[in-house]
Structure formats: structure tokens, C-alpha cells
Amino acid sequence: MNAGETEYLGEDGSPLVLLLHDRFGRKPWLLDLAAVLEREGFQVAIPDFFDGWTTDDAGEARTRLDSVDVAEALEIMDDLIDEARLYGARRVASVGFSVGGWLALVHAQGGSVDAVAAYYASVSDVHHGLIPCPVLLQYAEVDGWDFGGDPTSFTRRLKEHGTPVTRFDYFGTRHHFANPTSVTSDPQATALAHARTAMFLAAQLEDDAG
């Protein structure tokens, strides 16, 4: 994995939201969500873990997962958080989709974020550690779980560890339902999920927002 440049929206010193793309790469639709979050008073950073590479082909996207350098991705996230705190951000959250959601959840185990929201992502028991911040999970009704573990056991482990967790399941949807360029996209479910994400972030980062 070669990382590209990070895109930013919002003002330095505002609470930071890391927005992490799915296996299709950093596509323009993420900017639409970032703009919504910016209007809520957040600074949004959108790293590019694939160095400009994007695709609409599900097969190519699945193959791309083999090139994900997890250690490098986590380091990029740490660097973005350190930079934001240097410029005055007191609270930080991450929002990720699919593999980006998995990265967000794994990264949150390090304790450097105040909240994490993940779309159709979970963590297997092999990679699971304590997540010491509130978690928002948003799942499709139908999913293959080729990256991460079973969401039911993951949710149970979070609760057993005392992690505050909120989960929503979107019936009639499939993996990537919140990616408008995917054949499984669902605009109605996406709008509701994004609204819930914004409300969750406002509640967790409210000390700095607005």
C-alpha cells in the first residue's frame, strides 16, 4: 500500500474526524459526507490509503485488500491525530467504511480517539482488544464478512468489556450500502446512517463542537 495525500475540510483546532475509505478507494462521495460533518463544526481528514487508486469493480476492490499495509495505515492515522492536536483539536473521532471501518476499530484500541463509528465492519477475536471509547456500529442485513469477524460476537465482546456500543442494522441492505457508487447502494439507508453518524459524533465530541 502506498498512501497518497490527505484531503481536509474544516478549520484547524476544531474536533477532528478521520474519514476512512472502503476497498473501492477514496472516491468523491466521501467529500459529500465530509461537507456535512464540516457544517456540524468538525474538521475532517480523509487519508488516501491507496495512493489515488480507485475502482468500481468489486473483484478488483476485493483483490486490493491484499495490498493493505495495516501498520502503515495505523501510523498515518496516528500522525493525523498528532498534527490535529498540535493545532488545538482536543477531541478526535474516526469513521470508517468496510476495511476503513475495520482499521478505525483496530486503531481505536490504542486509546487515541474519543469515539469511533464503523459501517459494515467488525473485528475478529484474533485482533480484538479493548476499545476504551464509545462505538457506533452500522450493519447491512446481508453480508459475507470476508474482512473482520462475525458482528454478533464482536458486539457481544464489546459489551462484555464495558465499551459503550450502539448498533443499527439496516434491513434490506447489503455490504457497501452507504457507497453511492456501489451496485448495492441504498440512498434511504445511507441518509439515515449518515444522520445517525453525525448525531453520534456531536454527542461524543460536543465539548469542542460548535
Secondary structure, DSSP 8 states (H G I E B T S, - for coil): ---EEEEEES-TTS-EEEEE--TT-S-THHHHHHHHHHHTT-EEEEEETTTT---S-HHHHHHHGGG--HHHHHHHHHHHHHHHHHTT---EEEEEETHHHHHHHHHHTTS--SEEEEES----TTT-----S-EEEEEEEE---SSS--HHHHHHHHHHTT--EEEEEEEEEETTTT-TTSTT--HHHHHHHHHHHHHHHHHHSTTT--
